[in-house]
Amino acid sequence: IVRKWLPSMKKSIYRDFLEVVRRYGYYDEANHNKSDLIYTLEGHTIQFFATGNDPERLRSMKHNILYVNEANELTKEEFRQLNMRTDVRVVMDFNPSMDEHWLYDMIDNRPDDVASFHSTYKDNNFIPASQQKEIEELRNSDPEAWKVYGEGKRATLNSGRIYKGWEKIPTMPTDMPYFYGLDYGFTSDPTALVKMGRIDNNLYVK
């Protein structure tokens, strides 16, 4: 069971798995290797693994069934390495919050032995009422987010899709404290430097 980042995995699918095995009486602490995130269940070994940013780590992994949670977080190369070392079946889930992604290409050009299933929160019989209410409120507050998380449809590219209500200005104000953020990128991704400052409730970004 794979996700991109370890902290996200521990807070989501790993926690959900332990909750389910406890709820149905399958949990036995003797079968739980907490340091390596491995659980043994009726002769099956279930391992939780975060890919991080190093596809080379995946080359020694072999498994029968692979489940990728939030598959859109993985690069195509990470998926390729995992897929090549799976000998029975691969299952992936994701929210279509990207306007472009290698997953879309895979779905649109999938071979006969690959199935695609479209679902929404309405198909989840275990969703808490509070979470359902939060999703349904997106219908009016954020139509683009509602399209993705409420209807399960692919995001569309439009200006300010993530941050709304912004405008371009000719120059950055100089009479404010500011800081820099740096993303070094990875493989073919470019390094990005951002300068940010704030005056009252206005945020300035270069």
Secondary structure, DSSP 8 states (H G I E B T S, - for coil): -EES-HHHHHHTHHHHHHHHHHHTT---GGGEETTTTEEEETTEEEE-EE-TT-GGGGGG--EEEEEETTGGGS-HHHHHHHHHTEEEEEEE------SS-HHHHHHHT--TT-------GGG-TT--HHHHHHHHHHHHH-HHHIIIIIT-------TTSSS-S----SS--SSS-EEEEEE---TTS--EEEEEEEETTEEEE-
